[in-house]
Amino acid sequence: MPRPKANCPACAAPVVFQCRTSMVTVCSTCKSVVARGDKKLEDHGRVADIVATDSPLALGIKGRFRSKPFLIIGRTQFQHAAGGVWDEWYCAFPNGKWGWLAEAQGQFYMTFEESFSEDALPSLDSLQGGQQLVLNDANYTIAEVGLARIGGAEGEMPVAVVPNAEHPFVDLYADNERFATLDYSTGKPQCYVGWIVTLDDLGLKDVKPDQREGKSISALKVGCPNCGGMLDLRMPDETQRVVCSFCSSMLDCNKGNLQFLSTLKPKTKPIIQLGTQGKLFGIQFTVIGFVQRSVTIGGTKYFWTEYLLYEPTTGFRWLVHSDSHWSYVEPVSPSKVKDDHSIARYDGKTFKVFQEAIARVEYVLGEFYWKVEIGESVLCRDLICPPYMLSFERTTSGARAVSKQGQKVGSITLGETSISLGTYLPHADVTAAFGVTNLPRGWIVAPNQPVPVPSEIFVKWAMFLIALVVIYGFALGCNMQPDDWLLIWAMTLVSVPPLFGAVVNASFNQRRWAESDFAP
């Protein structure tokens, strides 16, 4: 049976609908959104060009999900209010069924529309992060209440696409990799329920990023609009903020086009320089960003630094440097974590709360995938099970008005909860990965630091006691005066308590680590 053909109402170029249940298609000639009307095609306006990413997906790719074949025939790209983009790929299944395959930060979510009665789903202004919601007899937790705009689009879609329209949404997670999203862009909530999936689950494990239709822009050299210094943008398609390494200017970035925002006062320097490449856990990362953050506890401010790592296929990771200790940090799906606030369970392990505080951005350098700001704050809660740390970060951006066709239709309280897993890294691993030497070391034991085996602790104690005996023997042999004895006693009193406290703390961590079954 021939496919429906017609001419674009905007440019008269021929358009073809591959799927008979498609509602709209994007004209490949003029980028107009062409919708099927009762008797003719309608022009719904033009969409922006798709921002090229390192997605392995593309129009025309065939896959299989739970024994059912599908064909990717459409794509809508959304621009998050905090910066960055994500894609929704439209998968046509047999018998006119559609699947929504969302792709964000290297994660994939396959969902299908579920029908609910009009009063079964809550209103948008009644929802907030962390809230519980029951859908199809499953308990979901709200991870994000967000607002985005429709950016680019291509191919065919089963729903109307209005260029630049606001898109209020709520993302929810449940156990067993279940995922759901509520779409409030039409006023009446629509619910899509499904699962977190992998490319292997979709029959696409052999698809590579270099097979996509659009190529992402390679690294660019651009001049700082404030000082003229040449900056290397390593991901110009996705970068939202850049801080010049020459004049410390914070710049807004739009596909490599820089706009001056403000000048930052340098507060610290990175130990690992931007642009450095290093291999961790078999992945070759590039350091593209540097952040200094702080928390205030008991009136005292504590600082640490974080390095943003990037690899096109893996995405973004973090290398955290705190109290002269290092941790490799990666995102964790909320569907895999059971959170009871003071205790959390992940991957069969139990994490106990260490601290909860407001973390604040103090200084940044390099490029970032969101619109980072100095003073940006999140509520951070850390739970430990050495050598791991599970961190919950919750942001709240306050109420925002929601508009439809220029008219205010309600408000939304933006908020997001993200979870990450930090793995303690020995100094030797950081040195081997990034080639940095003489890394600073401190006396403080890191919360997630695995301690030496007991035999090593005893050896160190024995060496310390032997050193004391040698010192006192030497002092006696030299017939030292009373003032010299006072100096030796003072040195002993200063040195023993920190070492004793460190060993006691280490012993406590050793016992906790062994109990958690993380000990090798």
N, C-alpha and C positions, 0 to 999 in steps of 0.2 A: 504494500500500500504506500503511495507516494507521501512524502512529508509535506506538511502545510508550508506554503510559500507565500510571501507578500513583499511589498516594498516598504522600507522605513519611512514613516511619515515626516521625518526630519530632513533626511538627505536623499531619499528615494532609492537608496541602495537595496538590493535584495536581502531579505532576512528569511531564515529557515528555522522552523521549530522542529527539533529532533524528537521531542517527547510531546505527545498529544495532551498530556495533563499539565504542561508548563503554562504558567500564567504570564510571565514576562521573559524577554530575552534582551540582551545588550547588543546593539548594532555594532559590528566589528569595524565599521567604517567611521562613524561619527560619535560612538560611545553613548548614544541615546538609549534610554531604557524604553523599550517598546512593549506595550501591554496589549493583550487581546481584549477588545471591547465587544459589544454585542454584535456589531456588523462590520467593524473596521479596526485597524490598529491605532493605538493612541500613543502619543509621545509624552512620557512622564519626566522628561528632562535628561540632562547629561550627567554622567558620573565621572569622577576623577579617574586618572590612570591608576592601575593596580600598583601598589608599592611592591617591588620585587623583593622576595625573601628567599631563604634557602630551603623552601618546602620541597619535599620529594614528590608532592602531588601535582597534577596538572589535568586540564580538561582532556577528556578522551581516555583516561586510564580506566581499565576494567579491574574489578576486584571481586571478592566473595566474602560475605559475612554470614556466619552461621548457616553455611551451605546454600545461601541465596546469592546469585550473581548480581552485581550492580555496575553501573557506568557513571562516572563523574561527568556531569554535563553543565555544571554551573558553579559560580563562586561569588560570594559577597565578602568584601573586606571591611572590617569595622575599625574605627579609630577610638581607642579608649580615652576617657577624659583625662587620665593621668599620663597620656602619651603612649606610644606604641600601637601596634595593630594586631589583629588576629583575623583568621580566615574561617569562613564557613563554606564548605564544599557541599554541593547538592548531588546526592546519589540517587539515580533512578533505578528502582527495583522492578521486577516483573509485576504485571497486573496494576500498573499505575501507582505503586507504593513509593514513597520518598523517604530517604534518610538524610539527616543533617549531620555531616562530619565536620566538627569544629577542630581547629588546629591552633594551639597557642603555646608558646614557649616549649616546643618540642613534644607536647602532649597531645593526644588525639582522643576525641569524644564522639561516639556514634549514638545519636538519639533519634527517636521517632515521636511524632506528635501523638499526644494522648488527649482524649476527649473527657472533659469534666463539666459538671453542671455549673452554671454561672456563679452560684454562691459557694462552690466547693473550694475555690482558690481565694486567698486573702488579697486585700487591696495593697497596692504598692507602698503607700505611706505607713502601713502597719508592720512592715518587715524591717529587720536589722540583722547585722552579722551575729552569728552564734545562736540565733533562734532556731528552735526545733520545729519541723513541719512534717506531717504525715502525708505521703502520697502512695496510693496503691498498697496500703497496709505496711509500708516501709518507713522507718524513721530517718528523715534527712536533716542535716545541719546546714544552715546558710553560711557559706564561705564568703560570698561577696554580694553586696547590693551596689550595682554599678550603673554608669551612664556612658553611652558611646554614641558615635555618629556613623552613619553609613558613608563609607568612602568610595572605593572603587568596586567595580563588579564586572563580570564577564560571563558569557554563556547564558544558560536558561535557568530560571528559578520557578518554584511552585507557588511563590507568594509575591505580592507586589513589593517593589523596591523603589523607594522615594529618595533620590539623591540628597545627601546631607541631612537626612531626617534623624531626629534623636531616637535613641534606642535604649530605653530603660530595661534592665535585666536583673535577674537574681539567679546566682549559681548555687547549687546545693549538692552535697555529697552524702552517701550512705555507705555502709560496709559492702564487702564483696564487689568492689570496683564500680558500684552504681553511681550514676550521675544524673542530675536533672537541671533544667534551666527554665525559668519563667520569663516569658517575653511580654512586656507591657507596652510595646511600641504602637499598638492599635487601640489602646485604652482598655479593652477587654483582655485579661490575662490569657495567654496561651502557654501550654505546658508541653515540654519535650523531655522524655525520659529515656535513659539508655545506660551506657557503660563507658568507662575509660578503656580504651583499646590500644593495641600496638599495631604496627604495620603488618606483623605476622598474623594477627587476628583478622586482618582485612585481606589476606592473601597477597600482600604487597611487600614482603620482607626483602625482595631483591630490587625494589625500586630505589634509585639513588637520586640525590638532589640535582645532579648534572643532567637528569633526564627531564627536568621541568621545562615548560614552554618558555617562560621568561627568565632571563639570567639576571641575577642581582648585580648591582653596581659594585665593582671591585673597589679596593681601598683608594681613597682620594687624598690629594694634597690640596689644602685650601688655606687661604690667608686669613689671619685673624683680623676682623674689621676694626679692632682697636689699636693694635700695634704692628700689624702687617706680618707677624711671624707665621711661618708655614707650619700647619698642623696636619698630622696624619689621621684621617678618619678611617677606621678599620671596618666599620659597618654603617656607611652613610645612609643606607635605606632605613635603618631602624633607630639611629641615634636621635635622641630628643634634646639632650643637653651636652655641651662641650665646655670644658674649662681650659683656657689657654695656658700652656706650661711656661710661656714667656712672660706674660703680663698678669696672669691670674684673673683674666676676664671670664665671667660666666656668659656663655653664648647659647642662644636658642638655635636649634638646627632643624632645618626642613629640607631633607634630601640633599644635604651637603651645602645648603645656603645658610650662612651664619648671620645672626643678628645679635648685637651687643645688648646685654641685660644689665650687668653690674660688674664691679671689680671686687674681688675677694681678697682678704688679707691672709697671706700664707701663714699657717699655724704649725705645720709639720711637713716633713719631706718623706716620700716613700722610700722604703729600704729596697724594694724591687722596682726598678724603673718601668714606666709605661712602655709598651711595645716589646717587653721581654717575653720570650717564649719558653715554655717549660712543660714537661710531661708528668702528669699525675694520673695514677691508676690507668695507665696505658693511653691516655688522651693528651694530645698536643694542644695546650691552651696558649692564648696570648693575653697578657695583662693589658686591659684597655681602660680601666678606671681605678680610682683610689678615693676612699672615703674615710674621714675621721668622724667617729661618733662618741657620744658620752652618755652617762647616766649619773644622776645625783642621788646618793644614798646617805642618809644621816647628815645632810648638809655638806658632804664631800663629793666632789666631781671626779669621776673616773673615766678615763679615755681609752679607746682602742681604735685600731684601723682595720680596714677591709679592702681587699683587692678584687676588682671585678675581672673574672676570667671569661674568655669567649672562645668557642670553637663552633664552626657553622652547623655541624650535624648535632652535637651535644647541646648547644645553646649556652646559657650563662651559668656560671658557678662562682663561688666566692672563696677567697683565701683570707681567713681572719687571723689577725695578730693582736693578742691581748696578754699583757703582763709577761712579755717575752716568750709566749707560747703560740703555737700555730694550729689551726684547724681548717680542714677542707669541708666546705658547706655546699650541700645540694638540696634542691626542693623535694618535698615529700607530699604525696597526694593526701588530702584530708580524709579520703575514704579508707586509708590504711591505718589511721590513728584513732584510738579510743581515748578520749580526753576526759578525765575527772578532776581537772584543774590542778590539784596538788600531786596527782599521779596520772601518768599517761602510759599507754601500752602501744608499742609499735614493733612489728616484726617478731612477735613473741617475747619481747623484753619489756621490763617495767622501768620507767623513768620516774625519778622523784624530783620534786620542785627544788630549785636552787635559789632563784631570786625572781622578782617581778618588779619592773621599773619602767619609766618613760625613757626611751632612747632618742637622742637628738642628734641631727646631722650638724657637725661643727665646720667641716671643710671638705671640699671635693676637688678632684683633679682628673682630667681625662674625659672620656665620653660615656654616656649612660643611656639606657633604653627607656627611661622614664624622665619626667620633668622634675629632676631633683632640685630642691631648694635648701638653702642654709636655714636651719631652725626647724626643718621638717621633723616631725615627731611621730613615734609609734609606741604603743604599749607592748612591751616585750616581756615574755615569760620564758625562762629557761629551766629545763628539767634535765637531769643528768643520769647517766648509767655508763660510767667510764668503760671504754674510751670514747663514748658518744655523748652528744648533747642535742636534745630536741628543743627547738626554739619556735615559739608562737609569736607572731607579730600581727598586731591588729591596728589598722588605721581607720580613722573616722574623719571625713572631710566636711561634715555638717550638711545642712539641708540645701538642696538645689532645686530650683523650679524646673518643671518638665513642660515642654511646649509641643504643640502639634499644629502644624500649618500656621505658626506665628502666634497661636493662642495658648495661654497657660492652662494646663489641664490638671496640674497637681504638683506635688513636691516629692523629693526622694532624699533620704538620708544615706549618703554614700559611705561605704565601709567595706573593708576587706580583711580577712584573716588568712595569713600564709604560714605554712609550716616548713621548717627546714631541718636537716640533720647535719650536725657537725661531727667530723671524725678527727680525733687528735693526730697531729703529724709530728714526728720527731724532727729536730733541727736538721739532722742528716738528710732526711727526705726532701726538705725544702731546699737545702743547699744543692743536692744532686739534681733536682728538677729545674731550678732557675739559675744555678751557677753563682749564687750569692754566698759570700763567706763571712766569717766573723760575726755571725748572727748574735745579737745580745741575748744573754741568759739571765734569769732572775731567781730569787729565792722563793717566790710565791708559787705554791702548787696550784696548777690550773684545775678548775672544777671537774673537767672531763679527762684529766691526765692519768693514764695508767701508771702505776707505780712499779718500781723494780720488784723482782721476786724477793722474798724475805732473806735469802742467803746474801744477796747483794747489799741489803740494808745492814745486816750484821757485819759484813766486811768493811763497810764505810765507818760504822761505829768503832770497830776494832782499830782501824787506821787512825781515827781521830784520837782514841785513848792512847795509842802508842805514841802519837805526836806529843800529847800532853806529858807523858812519862819522860820522853827525851828532853823536852823543854825544862821540866823541873830538875831532871838530873844534871843538865848543863848548868842551871842556875845554882844548884847546891855546890857543884864543883868549882864555881867561880867565886864563891864566898860573896854573894850579892848583898848589897845593903838593903835596909828596910824599905827605902823608897822604891828600889827596883822590884822588890817583892810585891809592893802595892800595884805597880804597873802591870805585872804579870797576872795578879788576881783580877784586876780590872778587865784585861783582855779576855780572860777566861769567862768572866761573868757576862761580857758582851756577846761572845761567840757561842756559848753553850745553849742559851735559851732558844735562839732562832733555829739551830740545828735540831734541838730536841723537839720543838714544835713541828718542824717540817717532817721529822720521822714519824711522830705520832699521827699527824694528818695523813701522811702517806700510808701508814699502816691501816688507818680507818678506811681510806680509799681502796687499799688492796683487799680488805675484807669485803667491802661493798661490791668491788669489781668481780671478785670470785663468786659472790652470791648471785650476781646477775648473769652468770654463765658466759660472760664475754672473755673470761680468761682463757688463754690458749691451752 
